[in-house]
Amino acid sequence: MNSPIILALDTKELETAKSWIEATNESIGIYKIGLEFYLKFGADGLRRLADAGDFKIFLDLKLHDIPNTVSAAVSSVIDLAPKFLTIHASGGAAMIRAASDAAPNVSITAVTILTSLSDSDLVEIGYAKNSKSSAASLAKLASENGARSIVCSPFEASEIRAVVGDKLEIITPGVRPTGADLGDQKRVMTPKEAVTAGANYLVIGRPITDQAKISLTSMSETAASILDSLN
């Protein structure tokens, strides 16, 4: 499935994750596994998802540690063959390079500024620049040290594209269809707006997965509708 949508499997239940994949696999070909799922089920959980459909994994572990530790952590998940594996770009050049060198066949994906953070949050943390400038600087650092994709808010996508060109793929969370609940995201765009801004892939979760509370058919239809809106 050649789709720009990445569905976030934010659940602690293995069978629920399987049902979500089965319901949406006609519209989605990449699924994001985050800490919520991975810390409960580990590598075995990912293997047990494999029979739910034909898809690739976005392994969203957001690694952030000293270079040797990150290198070893990356090496420990290579056999799962994730398409994307996230690290924090703020871990620095040596850490990014260590991750990239440890997995030459994986798209090491550098997270810039979390979409849950506003500019005032960044000031409180201690960042000297606003979200756009900070994200662009981190993307440049990641690009120069072997990262092959970037995670950023859609509001930073055009600035980052100008910095890294077509060399890296841009993945944007903080994407919500018109009228959807914003949840804990503070900087959001619609799927169409995010693609226009320069995103290659869109991470979408609750606007699709919440439809499972109605029915898996409704979930499937919502995923198809979002995909159609991008054409």
N, C-alpha and C positions, 0 to 999 in steps of 0.2 A: 504494500500500500504506500503510494507516494503522496503523503499528506504532510502539511506543515504543522499539524496539531500534535502536541505531545500531551497525553492525558495523565494527570497526576493521580496516582493510585494511593491517595491518602487514607489508608484504612489499616486497622490492626488485624483484620480478618482475612485469611488466605482465600476462603471460598468466595468472599465478597469481591476481592480483587480479581479472581478468575471470572466471575460473572460479569464484572464491568468490562473486562477485555473482550469476552465473548459477545457482549452486547454492542460494542463500538468498533470492533476490528475491521468492519467494512469501510469505516471512515478514518480510522486512526491506525498508524503503523508503529508508533513509538510510545512507550509507557514509562512514566517517571516513578521510580522507586526511591522513596526518601527514608529518613531515619526511623520514622514511625513503624514502617513495615520491616526494614532491614534489621533493626535491633531486636525485633521479636523473632523473625524467621531465619535471618541470615542468608548465606549462600544457598542453602537447601531450599528455602522458600522461593527464591528466584527460579531454581530448577523445576520446582513443582508447578510453577506458573506456565511452563513452556507448552503444555498441551492445551492451553486455552486459545491458542491462535498462532498466526504467523506475525511476529512482531519483533522489534528491537527494544533494548533497555536503555533508558537514561538513568544511570545510577547516581543519585543525588546525595552524596555523602558529605559534601562541602569540607573536604579534608583541609586541615590548617594546623601544622605542627612544624617541627624542625625538619630540614630536608631529608635526612636519613629515615626518619619515622614515616614521612609521607611516601617516600620511595618504596619502603617495605609494605606499607598499606596498599599502595597501588598494585604492587606485584601480587599481593594476596588475593586480588579480585580479577586478575587478568583472565583466568580460566572461565569466568562468567561471560566473557566477550561482550561487555557493554559497548554500545555505540558511543555514548557520552559518559564521562565520569567527572564529577565536579570537585574542584578545589577552590579555596579562597585566594583570589589574586593578591590580597593584602598580606599573604604569607611571604611575599617577596620573590625576587628574581631566582635565587638559588632553590627555593622550594618548588617554584613552578617548573624550573628546568629539571629538577630531580623527578618530579611526577611525569613529565613528558618523556624523559629518557627511559623511565621504567616501563612505559607502555606505548611503544611506537605505533602500534596498530589501533590504539584507542584515541578517540577525540577528547583529549584532556581539556576540560571546560572550566574556564576561570570565571568565578562569580565576582562581579565588581561591587556594586552597592545594592544591598537588599531592597526590594521594592516596598517593604514595610517601613523603611526609614525615610523621614522627611528631611529637608535641609536643616531644620532646627534640631532634629535628632543628631545629625552629623556634627553640628557645632557642639552639642552636649558631649558627644563621644570624644571630640578633639580633632576632627578633620579640619584642615585649614581652608578647603575649598568646598563649593556647593556640590550637589549630587552629580550634575552634568560634568563638571570639570574633574571631579574625583574619579568618576567612572571612566572617562576618556583616558586619564593618566594610567589607571589600573589596566585598562584594555591594552594600551600601548606596551606597558611592562609585560603583560602576559604574552602578547604577540611576539615580542622580541626574545622570549625565553621558551618558546616551543609549544605554547597552548594552541589548540586548533579550533577552539570555539569559545564564545563569550556568553555569559549570562548578564543581562542588564535590563533595566526598566525600558519599556518602549519609548519613554521620553528621552532616553540617552542614546537610542539606537542610531539616529542620524549623525550625531557627533562622533560616535564610536566608528561608524562606517567611514567617516571622513578620515579618521586616524589610521585604521587598519586596512582600508580598502576592501577588496574581495578576498583577501587572504584567509580570513576567519569567518565562520558561520556565527550568526547572532541569534541567540535564543532569548525570548522575552517572556517572563512571567508578568503578572500584573495586567493580564488581558481579560476583559469581561465583555460579553455581548451587551448591547444596549438594554438597559433596564435591569441588569443583574445586580445582585447584592455585592457591594465592594468587599465585605468581610474585613480582613486585617490589612488589605492592600491600601496604600495611600496614593500611589501614582499608577493610574490605569489608563488603558486605551481599549477601543474595540479591536477585534481581530483584524479587520480591514485596515484600520488606522495603523496598527503595529506593523503590518506587512509593508504598507506604504512608507513607513518611517525607516525601513531597512531590515526588519526581522526576517530570518530564514525559517525559524520555528517559533511556535507559540505554545507556552505551557498553560493549560487550562485545567482546572480541577472542579470545584464545586458547581459552577454553572452547568456542568454536564453530570457529575456524579450525584448531585442532589436530586436529579430527575429519577434516580433509582428508587426514591421514596414513593414515587407515583407508580412507575413500572419500568422494567428494563427496556420495554418498547419505547417508552417516552425518552429514556436515556439515549437509545440508538437514534431516534429521530432528532434529538437536540444536537448530537454530534454531527449528523449528516447536514443539518441546517447550518451549523457554523461553517462547515467545510464549503457548502454551497455559497455562503456569503462572501467567500474569498475569490470566487470565480467571476 
